[in-house]
Amino acid sequence: QQTEAGIGFYTDFNLMGDLIQDLSQIELGEVYVEYFGGNHELRVGRQRRAWGTALEINPTDNLNPPNTADPFGEKAPVIMVSGDYYLSEAMTLTGIVIPFHQPAAKEVLLSAGPGGELVSKDAELVADDWANTQYALRIGGKGVYGFDYGLSYLRGFEALPFAQIKKTPTGPVPERIYFREYQVVGAELATGVGGAGLWAEAAYFFPEDGDDYYTAVAGGDYKFGNGLYLVGQLIFKKDRLQNREFLVQQAVEFPLAAIHSLRFGTLYNTETGGFMLRPEAEFSVSDVATLNLTYQYGEGNLFAEMSGGKMGGNSFNVGFSYHF
């Protein structure tokens, strides 16, 4: 809880590169002005506000658009006004206003022609109008009878376009491709038992048009005395197309020379057989610099709405962070 008032400014930049095509660019990250008082904080600008207790897949984390190229990549910051009011040492009330809709993708891939070829179709964008302002509320607590919890509500627009299909004598055709307005109700919970961490998180989505859908996650982690770290979780989904899916995610991490670490993670869709393998290595170059190497391989239908139905091939990422 804050005890003094003040004003601050925060900004960050990301250096992005493609080693194959020899391309690089500097990407603007978060940029915001912050005011904090005795029991409240107010931020205005480009922000990344993360909600949820689960590992990487967070059903309640819908304020920022996902990275369609990497489901586990950092979400993009958006322009918003966010405020935190500290009801007590353990409880916080958060309010969010997002004036402009920033989609994760502006087009969809649809099957067309007798051969089922995929063609790209542009979506109708959400108009920059005050009537389309998105807003969210969350009340959260930490260490309340041994539990961390959060209850949230969001009214806004989906980050991915939705294709409304019309049946015709010659077959189904897209009648409209747009971003549906929706409401999201979410809950999250985390606790510890016998040295193990346990969590559960779920969100139910109510689109203005079409059928409701949901995602729920439950998992846990444990760190042994020798530094070995195990984590796993189960993901239950009914997606926007009403497909029911069950996924299993796990990872094992162990230290190297006390300051480095190796990690191997997997994600498997039991309904489709799609899977992903993700080994990582993190090296502490110095007290203020860290080098991260990540290899990712995916195969089959894992995140259908984010990948056009299939994941394949591999990717290799290099990250370097330096703290001033």
N, C-alpha and C positions, 0 to 999 in steps of 0.2 A: 504494500500500500504506500502511495506517495505521501510525503510529509511536507514537501516544498513545491512552490509553483515555479514554472519556467517555460521557456520556448526552445525547441530544438529543430534541427534540420538534418535529414538523412538522405543519402543517395548512394547508389551502387551501379557499377557497369560490369558487363560480362563480355569477355573476349571469346567469340565463336569462330571455329575454323573447320575446314574440310581439307584433309591432307591429300585426298585423291585428286580433287579438282583445284587444289592450291588456292583456295579462297579463304578469306578471313573477314570478320566484321566485328565492330564493337556494338553491343546491344545495351540499350538503356534498361536498367532494372527498376528498383523502387526509388521513387523521389517524392518525399512528402515533408510537410511542416507539421511539427508536433507541439501541442500545448499540454502541459500537465499541471494539475492542481493538487490540493490536499487529498482528494479522494476520487479523482477522475483524470482521464486522458482524452485528448481529441487530436486526430490525425486527418490531414487533408492532402490528397495527392495520389500518385500511383503507388498502390500498396498490394502486398500479398498477405492475406489473412487466412491462416490454415486452421481448420477445425477438425476434430476427430481424435480418437485414441488408438485406432488400429494401425497396422503396419502398411504404409504406402497406399493401400486401397482404402480410402475413407469416404463412405457414403454421404456423410454430412458436409464434406468439403466441396461446396458448389459455388463459392463466391468468385473464384478465378477460373478461367477456362483451362482445360487440361492440355497437355502436350500430345498432339495426335501422332507425332513421330516416335515418341517414347512414353508409354503409359506410366512409367515410373519417373519420368523427368519432372523437373520443377515447373509448376504452373506459372502462367504469365501474370504479372501484376496489372491491375486495372485502376482507373481513376475512381476513387471513392472517398466518402467521408465516413470515418469510423470513430466511435466513441466508447470508452470503457468507464463504467461507474462502479466503484468498489463499495458494495453493500456492507461488507465486513472484511475481516482479514482473510476469510475463506471463500467468499462469494463475490462474483462479478457479473454485472449486467452489461451486455454489449449491444450496440445498435450500429447498423451499417446502412448507408445510402449509396447506391451506384447509379449515377445519372445516365450513363451510356452503356449499351450492350456491346460487349466485345466477344465475338464468337470464337470457338476453337477451330472451326472450318467454315468456309463460305460456299462449299459445293458438296455434292454427294455423287457416288458412283452407282449407276443403275444399269441393270441388264437390258440390252436392246438388241433387236435383230434376231433372226432365226438361229444364229450361232451362239446367242447369249453373250455377245461382246459387252464389255463394260464401257459406258460412256459417262462423262462428267456433266453434271447439270448444276447450274448456279441456283442458289437459294435466295429468296426474298429476305433482305436485311431488315432488322428492326429499326424503325425510324427514330432519329434522335429527337424525341419529344418528351416533355415533362410527364405526359401520361404514361410513358413507358419506363419511368424510373423504377429501379429495382431496390428492394429493401429487405433487411433481415434483422432478426432479434435472437439473442442467445443469453441464457443464464447458465453460469457454470460455477462449480465449486471444487475446491481442492482440499484434501485431507478431512473431509466431512465423515466422521465415524469410520475412517480408514478407506474412504472411497473418493475418487475424482469423478465428476459427472458433468454432463452438459445436456441441455435441452434447447433446440433451435427451431427457428421458423424462417423460411425464405419465400418471398414472392418475386418472381422475375421471369426470365426466358431461358430455355434450354441452350446449352453451349454448342450443341451439334444440331444441324438442320434435320428436319423430319419430312419424309416424302409421303404425302397423302395419295394413296393409290385408288384409281377409279377402274372398275371393271367394264370392259367393252366387248362387243362381239369378236373382236380380233385379239383379245387378251387384255391383261391389266396394263394401264398406262398411268404415269404420274400426273395427278390433277393439280397438285400444288406442292412446292418445296419451300418450307419456311421454318422459322424458329417458334416453337409453341410456347405460349405463356403457361407457366405452371407454378404450383405451390409445393414446398418441400417441408415436411416435418421430420426432425431428426432427434436421435437420442444417443448418448455415448456414456460409457462407464468403464472405469479402470480401478484395479485394486491389487494388493499383493498378499500372497498366502505362502508361508513357509519358504520365503526367499524367491518365489516365482512371481512374475508379473502376469496378471490376467486382464483381458479387456473384451468388451463387446460394443458394437456400434451398428446402428441401423438407420435407414432413411426411407420414407415412403413418399413417392412422387405423384402429384395430382395434376396432370396436364389439363389445360382448358378443353382441348380436343383429344379424343382417343381414350385408351384404357390406362388405368393406373399401373405403376410398376414399383419395384422396391429392390434394395440391396441390404444385406445383413452380413456382418462379419463377427467372428468370435475367435480368440486366440490367446496365446501366452508365450512367455519367454523365461529363460533361466540361464544364469551365469555361474559356472563352476569356479572353484577356488583357483584352478590353474589358468583361468582366463577364457576357457572355452565357453562360447555363447551359442545357445540354441533358441530358435524362434519358429513358431508355426501358427497358422491360422486357417480357418475354413470360411469360404465366401459363398453365400446363397444369393441367387439373383433371379429376378424375373425382369427381363429387359423391355425396352420400349416396343419391341415386336412380339412381346408376350412369350418369348422363349425362356424356359426355366433352365438354369445352369447351376452347377455345383463345382467350385474350384478349390484346390488345395495348394497352399503356399507354405514354403519352409525355407529356412536359411541356417547355415552353421558358420560361425566366425571364430577364429582363434588368433592369438597375438603372435607376433614375431619379434624377438629381441626387445620385448616390452613396449616399444614405441611404434611398431608397424603392425599391420593386421591383414589377414586374408579372409575372404568371405565367399561362400558359394550358395546361391539361392536358386530355387525352382518355383515354377507356377504351372499347375496342371488342371485342365478342364476335363472333368470326368465324363461330361456329356458328349463332347465333340472329339476328345483325344488330342486337342491342341495343347502344346506345352511351350515353356520358355526356360532356358538355362542362363544363369547370370553370375559368372565368377567376377570377383572384384579384388583389387589389392590397393591398400593405402599405405603410403610411405611418408614418414615424418622426415622431411628434408632438413628442417631446423626447428627451433622453438616457435617460429612464426610462419613456417611454410609447409604445405602438405601437397603431395602428388598422389592423384587417384587414377587408377587404370581399371576400366570396366569393359568386359566383353559380353555381348548379349546375343543369344541365338534363339529364334522362335520358329515354330513349325505348326501349321494347322490353324484351325479356327479358335482363337482365344479371346480377342476383343473385337467382335464382329463390327460393331458400330464405329469403332475408331480406326479400323484398318481395312475397311472394305471387305471384311470377311476372312482374310487370310493373313497369317504372319509367316514370313519365310526369310531365309538367308541369315546374315549376321551383321553385327555392328561393333565397332571398337571406339571407345571414348577415352579421352585423356583430359583430366581436370587438374588444375593447379590453383591453390588458394594461398594468399599471402595476407597476413594480418599486420596492419601498421600500428 
